[in-house]
Amino acid sequence: MNKTEKKKFTKDFVKNFKIESVLNREGEILPYAFFNPASEGKVTWACGEDHSGNITSVFKYSNPQTDEEEKNCEYITLEKAKEIRKVLIKNGWLKSKAPGVVLKDPDTGKPLNRSQRRKLAKHLVKNDGIISSPSSKRKKTTLK
């Protein structure tokens, strides 16, 4: 990659940098997460694979006034997960949205400003996607 291509890549990277949620992707791809708007978000359902590869369904009720939570967890098949999702959508449940991702300065805790984002993008291009900080003792993270 020549210098001009690197500059263009860096500019495009900073302009279009997005981290997409894995929740509720198009098609029949797990994990699913829905909430009941009639309950003001107190009743939710999440379904996805656990560390063993089993599909786990979790209905949860949260009461913010008393900090009480009730959960109903069970292992189900993919077909059952699709069926539950279909019924919930039919009954007016909405897709849960994953929280946004904000890149922050590790020293100040504040979101990165434009020049910091540009510097990060240049660093990623220069170091093949490897982020490391000489001032910290964190492990290197590879973005690929």
C-alpha positions as CSV (number, residue, x, y, z in Angstrom):
1,M,0.0,0.0,0.0
2,N,1.5,3.3,-1.1
3,K,1.3,6.5,0.9
4,T,-1.7,7.9,-1.0
5,E,-3.6,4.7,-0.5
6,K,-2.8,4.7,3.2
7,K,-4.1,8.3,3.6
8,K,-7.3,7.4,1.8
9,F,-7.8,4.3,3.8
10,T,-7.1,6.2,7.1
11,K,-9.6,9.0,6.1
12,D,-12.3,6.4,5.1
13,F,-11.6,4.4,8.3
14,V,-12.1,7.3,10.6
15,K,-15.2,8.5,8.7
16,N,-16.9,5.2,8.5
17,F,-15.7,3.4,11.7
18,K,-18.6,1.5,13.2
19,I,-19.0,-1.4,15.5
20,E,-22.2,-3.3,14.8
21,S,-24.2,-5.2,17.3
22,V,-24.5,-9.0,17.0
23,L,-28.1,-8.8,18.4
24,N,-31.0,-9.4,16.2
25,R,-29.1,-9.5,12.9
26,E,-31.0,-10.0,9.6
27,G,-32.0,-13.6,9.0
28,E,-32.2,-16.5,11.5
29,I,-28.9,-15.7,13.2
30,L,-28.6,-15.9,17.0
31,P,-28.5,-14.2,19.5
32,Y,-32.0,-12.7,19.7
33,A,-33.0,-10.1,22.3
34,F,-36.5,-8.6,22.7
35,F,-38.4,-6.5,25.3
36,N,-42.1,-6.0,26.0
37,P,-42.9,-2.3,25.5
38,A,-46.1,-2.6,27.5
39,S,-44.0,-3.4,30.6
40,E,-41.7,-0.4,29.9
41,G,-38.8,-2.7,29.3
42,K,-39.1,-4.6,32.6
43,V,-39.8,-7.9,30.8
44,T,-37.2,-9.1,28.4
45,W,-36.2,-12.2,26.5
46,A,-32.7,-13.1,25.3
47,C,-31.7,-16.2,23.4
48,G,-28.3,-17.3,22.3
49,E,-25.6,-19.9,22.5
50,D,-23.7,-20.4,25.8
51,H,-20.1,-21.4,26.1
52,S,-21.0,-25.1,25.6
53,G,-22.9,-24.4,22.4
54,N,-26.3,-25.0,23.9
55,I,-29.1,-22.6,23.0
56,T,-30.3,-20.8,26.1
57,S,-33.6,-19.0,26.4
58,V,-33.9,-16.4,29.2
59,F,-37.1,-14.5,30.1
60,K,-36.3,-11.9,32.7
61,Y,-38.5,-9.6,34.8
62,S,-36.8,-6.7,36.6
63,N,-38.3,-4.4,39.1
64,P,-36.1,-1.3,39.4
65,Q,-38.0,0.0,42.5
66,T,-37.0,-3.1,44.6
67,D,-34.0,-4.3,42.6
68,E,-35.7,-7.7,42.3
69,E,-35.1,-9.9,39.3
70,E,-36.8,-13.1,38.2
71,K,-35.3,-15.3,35.5
72,N,-36.7,-18.3,33.7
73,C,-33.8,-20.0,31.9
74,E,-34.0,-23.2,29.8
75,Y,-32.1,-25.0,27.0
76,I,-34.1,-25.0,23.8
77,T,-33.6,-26.0,20.1
78,L,-33.1,-23.5,17.3
79,E,-36.5,-24.2,16.0
80,K,-38.1,-23.5,19.3
81,A,-36.1,-20.2,19.5
82,K,-37.4,-19.1,16.1
83,E,-40.9,-20.0,17.2
84,I,-40.7,-18.0,20.4
85,R,-39.3,-15.0,18.5
86,K,-42.1,-15.2,16.0
87,V,-44.8,-15.3,18.7
88,L,-43.1,-12.4,20.6
89,I,-43.0,-10.2,17.4
90,K,-46.6,-11.1,16.7
91,N,-47.5,-9.9,20.2
92,G,-45.9,-6.6,19.8
93,W,-42.5,-7.2,21.4
94,L,-39.6,-5.0,20.0
95,K,-36.0,-5.8,19.3
96,S,-33.6,-4.7,22.0
97,K,-30.8,-2.4,21.0
98,A,-27.3,-3.0,22.1
99,P,-25.6,-0.1,23.9
100,G,-23.5,2.1,21.7
101,V,-19.7,1.8,21.7
102,V,-17.7,4.9,22.5
103,L,-13.9,4.8,22.2
104,K,-12.4,6.6,25.2
105,D,-9.0,7.9,26.2
106,P,-7.6,5.4,28.8
107,D,-6.0,8.3,30.8
108,T,-8.9,10.7,31.0
109,G,-11.9,8.4,30.4
110,K,-13.3,11.0,27.9
111,P,-14.5,10.0,24.4
112,L,-11.8,10.4,21.7
113,N,-11.9,13.7,19.8
114,R,-11.4,14.0,16.1
115,S,-7.6,14.2,16.2
116,Q,-7.4,11.2,18.6
117,R,-9.6,9.1,16.3
118,R,-7.4,10.1,13.3
119,K,-4.3,9.2,15.2
120,L,-5.7,5.9,16.2
121,A,-6.7,5.1,12.6
122,K,-3.1,6.0,11.4
123,H,-1.7,3.8,14.1
124,L,-3.9,0.9,13.0
125,V,-2.8,1.3,9.4
126,K,0.9,1.6,10.4
127,N,0.8,-1.4,12.7
128,D,-1.5,-3.8,10.8
129,G,-4.5,-3.4,13.2
130,I,-2.5,-4.0,16.4
131,I,-3.3,-1.6,19.3
132,S,-0.7,-1.3,22.0
133,S,0.0,1.4,24.6
134,P,3.6,1.6,25.8
135,S,2.4,3.5,28.9
136,S,0.1,0.8,30.0
137,K,0.5,-2.8,31.0
138,R,-2.5,-4.0,28.9
139,K,-2.2,-6.9,26.5
140,K,-2.1,-6.2,22.8
141,T,-5.4,-6.5,21.1
142,T,-5.7,-7.4,17.4
143,L,-8.5,-5.9,15.4
144,K,-9.1,-8.1,12.3
